[in-house]
């Protein structure tokens, strides 16, 4: 069966036990998303994008987001919700009048705890020289579905009535399998010096 593949950089969070930052487990910035029929396949069915957007020359924008949370009811391993969200200007610390994509994974308590344990609160790179940068790949069994074309105002920073209007759901499904793999520096598949693996090892298979 095909899978939805989400590659994300998890956001750093304050470590309650120190004054530093650790790789968080709740939120991330999606760097690639699409579908594959096998683990080594090239992704297909990526979200479409206009030839140009009003924010193409702004280097502080985030338009795809991952959110992982605990779900306290239901019998399946988890629920996937994909929906339109507003693009965020990280410099201005606010949303603009243009749509992006949000992916939310709501996991059963035992699955959520296994996920949190896997992520592990490792020191966040670059504040830790050998630190993991929080990059993960999630695979969720899913038939391919179509992502909508982004939409919004030609002047998305303007205040007033939003052109985007009501944000629309894209897909919701329950799933009973999930694969999470840490990527990059400090992991089993990334660059590291001997004895300095500072990120999760292997894959989490739920």
Beta strands, then each sheet from edge to edge (+ up, - down):
strand 1: 3-14
strand 2: 21-36
strand 3: 61-62
strand 4: 64-71
strand 5: 78-89
strand 6: 94-108
strand 7: 135-141
strand 8: 169-175
strand 9: 178-183
strand 10: 203-205
sheet 1: 3+ 5- 6+ 4+ 2- 1+ 7- 9+ 10-
sheet 2: 3+ 5- 8+
end
